[in-house]
Amino acid sequence: MERGAGVRCVYIHIPFCRKKCDYCDFVSYAGKEELIDRYVEALIKEINSPPPFGFPPLLLREGDKGGELETLFIGGGTPTLLESAHFEKIISSIICHLSLDICHSEITVEANPKTADRQKLQALKELGVNRLSIGAQSFNDRHLKTLGRIHDSADILRFYDDARSIGFENISLDLIFAIPGQTLEEWQTDLKTAIGLRPNHLSTYNLTIEESTPLHEEITNNRIQITNNETEATMFEYSIEALVAAGYQHYEISNFARPGFECQHNLNYWKNGNYIGIGAGAHSHINGQRWSNTASIEEYINTPSSFLPLSKGENAESALADEARGGQRETLFLGLRMLDGLSAAKFQGFEEEVNQLLNEGLLARNHGHYHLTRRGIMLGNQVFERFV
């Protein structure tokens, strides 16, 4: 989806968790489940209300020529903490007000294996959810404990088998590597286990240690040791080789898919397309204008339409808010995450940066497109910094 096109993608944020993982700095909260009912009602209110900045009523009722949503992504947090009735309210409201076609749209729900049984999975399937993104992270119970996950490897296998038997044909698994104490052999075992399940999609992320997380504190106090850079790079390279050999297409730095099962919702992000975010902490982007909702659950419940513009005020110095070239910069560093890269025409005005990256072997040009080399994939952040 190109900039300036209509809105075809909606993200809904569910900020509740039974326990916050030790590495997580997302907008999510544990111990607030008593607010779920009121939060869902606030979501419905936001779906039914006009957006900020004077855009047409939320998405498609005006100004988008009767189009339908292509993707709906319900993420978190832990969306599967919600009951089936909550999902029914949310999805039915989206269908009624935002032209969601459950027969043709990609409808994803992120799932924690410990928070959904067969009955809930069956209800999701019947409501039109056709893609599950399972936060497995590891099949090694010791590493799951290090990450602070509430499930174990047996929960993942049970959950995956239940989802397949119920009829989910599009399942993605999230895995994390470079976990403190993880060896290359253990990561290889995780990947082999995942490949053996034959998911349609795999996301493999190197663990990022964020400040203000329990894991960061453990590392700062030398109670656990981070993975060294060489081992981390070897793990990443092995991921690419093993998954490509198993028939997966490496279509984004951290993402692999069977042909035809690329995540359409995330592709829209990487193409710098338009999208609406609904819920506490959710971000939106329409034609270069950006905003986010308050991250406070309580404030969101009381005022669902309370939003924070991201293109003004204290964020004005950021590259994203650079009126002259910010949109182009963002298009470049997002688009280069995709293995196909971007057309050379999009780099107009950045010839010096491109030539430097070509000379350093981080960028290559093929068929009128610039894309990351294998070395560029490994050193992606160094490439993206040139366009920030």
C-alpha positions in Angstrom: 0.0 0.0 0.0 1.5 3.3 -1.0 1.3 6.5 1.0 -1.8 8.4 0.2 -3.9 5.3 -0.4 -7.0 4.6 1.7 -6.9 2.8 5.0 -7.2 -0.9 4.7 -5.6 -2.1 8.0 -6.7 -1.9 11.6 -4.7 -2.8 14.7 -6.5 -3.4 18.0 -4.4 -3.4 21.2 -5.2 -5.6 24.2 -2.9 -4.4 27.0 -3.6 -7.1 29.6 -1.3 -9.9 30.7 -1.5 -12.5 33.3 2.2 -11.9 34.0 4.4 -9.4 32.3 7.4 -11.1 30.7 10.8 -10.2 32.0 12.0 -8.8 28.7 8.9 -6.9 27.7 8.6 -3.1 27.6 5.4 -3.0 25.5 2.2 -1.2 26.6 0.9 -4.1 28.7 -0.1 -4.6 32.4 -0.5 -7.5 34.7 -3.1 -7.7 37.4 -5.7 -5.5 35.8 -8.0 -8.1 34.4 -11.0 -6.6 36.3 -10.9 -3.8 33.8 -11.3 -6.0 30.7 -15.1 -5.6 30.4 -14.9 -1.8 30.6 -11.9 -1.7 28.3 -13.8 -3.7 25.6 -16.7 -1.2 25.8 -14.2 1.6 25.4 -12.8 -0.1 22.3 -16.3 -0.3 20.8 -16.8 3.4 21.6 -13.6 4.3 19.8 -14.5 2.1 16.8 -17.8 4.0 16.5 -16.3 7.5 16.9 -14.6 9.8 14.4 -10.8 10.0 14.5 -8.7 13.1 15.3 -7.4 15.6 12.7 -10.7 15.8 10.9 -10.4 12.6 8.9 -13.5 11.0 7.6 -15.5 8.9 10.1 -13.1 6.4 11.3 -12.0 4.6 8.1 -14.2 3.6 5.3 -17.7 5.0 5.7 -16.7 8.1 3.8 -13.7 9.1 1.7 -12.5 5.6 1.0 -14.9 4.7 -1.9 -16.7 1.8 -0.1 -13.5 -0.2 0.2 -13.2 -3.1 2.7 -10.5 -3.8 5.3 -7.8 -6.1 4.1 -6.3 -6.9 7.6 -7.4 -6.8 11.2 -4.7 -7.6 13.8 -5.6 -8.0 17.4 -2.3 -7.9 19.4 -1.1 -7.2 22.9 -0.3 -7.8 25.7 -2.2 -11.1 25.7 -5.4 -10.9 23.6 -6.3 -14.5 24.4 -7.0 -13.4 28.0 -10.3 -12.0 26.6 -13.3 -14.3 26.7 -15.1 -15.4 23.5 -17.9 -12.9 24.2 -15.3 -10.0 24.2 -14.0 -11.1 20.8 -17.5 -11.3 19.4 -18.3 -7.7 20.5 -15.0 -6.4 19.0 -15.2 -8.3 15.7 -18.9 -7.7 15.1 -18.4 -4.0 15.7 -15.6 -3.9 13.2 -17.8 -5.8 10.7 -20.6 -3.3 11.2 -18.7 -0.1 11.2 -15.5 -0.7 9.3 -16.5 -3.0 6.4 -14.6 -6.1 7.5 -15.2 -9.1 5.2 -14.4 -12.2 7.2 -14.3 -14.3 4.1 -11.5 -12.4 2.4 -9.7 -10.3 5.0 -6.6 -11.4 7.0 -7.8 -11.5 10.6 -5.0 -12.2 13.1 -5.1 -12.8 16.8 -1.9 -13.0 18.9 -2.1 -16.0 21.3 -0.4 -17.2 24.4 -0.5 -21.0 24.6 -1.5 -20.9 28.3 -4.5 -18.6 27.9 -6.7 -20.4 25.4 -8.3 -23.8 25.3 -10.0 -25.6 22.4 -13.3 -23.9 23.2 -11.9 -20.5 22.9 -10.0 -21.4 19.7 -13.2 -22.8 18.2 -15.0 -19.6 19.0 -12.3 -17.5 17.4 -12.5 -19.7 14.3 -16.3 -19.3 14.1 -15.9 -15.5 14.5 -13.8 -15.4 11.3 -10.3 -15.3 12.8 -8.2 -17.0 10.1 -4.6 -16.4 11.4 -3.1 -17.2 14.7 0.3 -15.7 15.8 1.5 -17.9 18.7 4.0 -16.5 21.1 6.1 -19.6 21.5 9.5 -17.9 22.0 11.3 -21.2 22.8 10.7 -24.9 23.2 13.2 -25.0 26.0 11.5 -24.8 29.5 14.7 -23.3 31.1 14.8 -20.5 28.6 11.1 -19.9 28.9 11.6 -19.4 32.6 14.4 -16.9 31.9 12.1 -14.9 29.7 9.4 -15.0 32.3 6.8 -16.8 30.1 3.8 -18.4 31.8 3.7 -21.4 29.5 6.0 -24.4 29.0 6.9 -26.3 25.9 4.1 -28.9 26.4 1.6 -26.0 26.4 2.9 -24.8 23.0 2.6 -28.3 21.4 -0.9 -28.8 22.8 -2.1 -25.4 21.7 -0.6 -25.8 18.2 -2.2 -29.3 17.8 -5.6 -27.9 19.0 -5.5 -25.0 16.5 -4.7 -27.3 13.6 -7.3 -29.9 14.5 -9.9 -27.1 14.8 -9.1 -26.0 11.3 -6.7 -23.0 11.5 -4.8 -23.1 8.2 -2.6 -20.1 8.8 -0.5 -20.3 11.9 2.6 -18.2 12.8 5.1 -19.0 15.5 7.3 -16.4 17.3 10.7 -17.5 18.4 13.5 -15.6 20.3 17.2 -16.3 20.1 20.2 -15.0 22.0 18.5 -15.7 25.3 20.9 -15.5 28.2 22.5 -18.9 28.7 21.2 -20.2 25.3 23.7 -22.2 23.3 23.8 -22.4 19.5 22.8 -26.1 19.7 19.8 -25.2 21.8 18.7 -22.6 19.3 19.2 -25.1 16.5 16.9 -27.5 18.4 14.3 -24.9 18.8 14.3 -24.2 15.1 14.2 -27.9 14.2 11.2 -28.3 16.5 9.4 -25.4 15.0 10.1 -26.5 11.4 8.8 -30.0 12.3 5.4 -28.5 13.2 5.2 -27.0 9.7 3.8 -23.6 10.6 2.9 -21.3 7.7 5.0 -18.5 9.1 7.9 -18.0 11.5 9.2 -14.8 13.1 12.7 -15.1 14.7 13.8 -12.2 16.8 17.1 -11.7 18.6 16.4 -10.8 22.2 16.6 -7.1 22.8 17.4 -6.1 26.4 15.3 -3.0 27.2 15.9 -0.8 30.1 13.4 -0.8 33.0 12.7 -4.5 32.5 13.5 -7.2 35.0 15.9 -8.9 32.5 17.9 -5.7 32.2 18.2 -5.5 35.9 19.4 -9.1 36.1 22.1 -8.4 33.5 23.1 -5.1 35.0 23.7 -6.8 38.3 25.7 -9.6 36.6 23.2 -12.3 37.7 22.9 -13.5 34.1 25.2 -13.0 31.1 24.1 -11.8 27.6 25.0 -13.8 24.5 28.1 -12.6 22.8 27.9 -10.9 19.4 29.6 -13.7 17.5 27.2 -16.4 18.8 24.2 -14.2 18.2 25.3 -13.6 14.6 25.9 -17.3 14.1 22.4 -18.0 15.4 20.9 -15.5 13.0 22.8 -16.9 10.1 21.7 -20.4 11.0 18.1 -19.3 11.2 18.2 -18.0 7.6 19.9 -21.0 6.2 17.7 -23.6 8.0 14.4 -21.9 7.3 15.2 -21.2 3.6 16.3 -24.9 3.2 13.0 -25.9 4.8 11.0 -24.1 2.1 10.3 -20.8 3.8 10.8 -17.5 2.0 12.9 -15.0 3.8 10.8 -11.9 3.0 11.7 -9.5 5.9 14.7 -9.4 8.2 13.1 -11.4 11.0 10.2 -13.1 9.1 9.9 -16.2 7.0 6.8 -17.6 5.3 5.6 -20.4 3.1 4.7 -19.0 -0.3 1.5 -17.0 0.0 1.5 -16.8 3.8 3.4 -13.5 4.3 1.8 -11.4 7.0 -0.2 -8.8 5.0 -0.8 -6.6 8.0 2.9 -6.3 8.7 3.8 -5.8 5.1 1.6 -2.7 5.2 3.7 -1.3 8.0 6.9 -2.0 6.2 5.5 -0.3 3.1 4.7 2.7 5.2 1.0 2.3 4.4 -1.9 3.8 6.2 -3.4 2.1 9.3 -5.6 2.9 12.3 -4.7 1.7 15.8 -7.4 1.3 18.3 -6.9 0.9 22.1 -4.6 2.0 24.8 -1.1 2.8 23.4 -2.1 2.1 19.8 -0.5 4.1 17.0 -2.1 5.3 13.8 -0.8 6.6 10.5 -2.7 8.3 7.7 -0.9 10.0 4.8 2.1 11.1 6.9 0.0 12.2 9.9 0.7 10.2 13.1 -0.9 9.9 16.5 -1.2 7.5 19.4 -3.7 6.8 22.1 -2.9 7.2 25.8 -1.0 4.3 27.2 -3.0 4.3 30.4 -5.8 1.8 30.5 -7.8 3.8 33.0 -7.4 7.1 31.1 -8.4 5.3 27.9 -11.5 3.8 29.5 -12.6 7.2 30.6 -11.7 8.9 27.3 -11.2 6.4 24.4 -10.6 9.2 21.9 -7.7 10.8 23.9 -4.8 10.8 21.5 -1.3 12.2 21.3 -0.1 13.7 18.0 3.3 12.3 17.1 4.1 14.8 14.4 4.2 17.8 16.6 5.4 19.1 20.0 8.2 17.3 21.8 8.7 14.8 19.0 9.2 17.5 16.4 12.9 17.0 16.2 12.6 13.3 15.3 13.1 12.0 11.8 9.5 10.8 11.7 8.4 14.4 12.1 10.7 16.0 9.7 8.2 17.7 7.4 10.6 17.9 4.5 12.0 14.4 4.3 10.7 12.5 7.3 8.1 10.6 5.3 10.7 9.6 2.7 13.2 8.6 5.4 10.6 6.4 7.1 9.7 4.8 3.8 13.3 3.9 3.2 14.3 2.4 6.5 11.0 0.5 6.8 11.1 -0.7 3.2 14.6 -1.9 3.4 13.5 -4.4 6.1 11.9 -6.3 3.2 14.3 -8.6 1.3 12.9 -7.3 -2.0 14.0 -3.8 -1.0 12.7 -0.6 -2.7 12.8 0.9 -6.2 15.8 3.1 -6.8 13.5 6.1 -7.5 12.5 6.2 -3.8 16.1 7.0 -2.8 16.1 10.3 -4.7 18.0 12.9 -2.6 19.9 10.1 -0.7 22.4 9.3 -3.4 25.4 9.9 -1.0 24.1 7.5 1.6 23.3 4.9 -1.0 26.7 5.1 -2.6 28.4 4.7 0.8 26.2 1.6 1.6 27.0 0.1 -1.8 30.7 0.6 -1.3 30.5 -0.9 2.2 28.8 -4.0 0.8 25.6 -3.4 2.8 23.4 -2.5 -0.1 23.0 -4.0 -3.6 21.1 -3.0 -6.7 19.2 -5.5 -8.8 16.5 -4.8 -11.5 16.1 -1.2 -10.4 15.7 -2.0 -6.7 18.1 -1.4 -3.8 18.1 -4.2 -1.2 20.1 -5.3 1.7 23.0 -7.8 1.1 23.4 -10.7 3.4 26.0 -8.6 5.3 23.5 -5.7 5.3 20.8 -8.0 6.8 23.2 -8.9 9.6 24.1 -5.2 10.2 20.6 -3.8 9.4 20.6 -1.1 12.2 23.8 0.4 10.7 22.0 0.7 7.4 18.8 2.2 8.8 20.7 4.8 10.8 21.8 6.4 7.5 18.1 7.3 6.9 17.0 8.4 10.4 
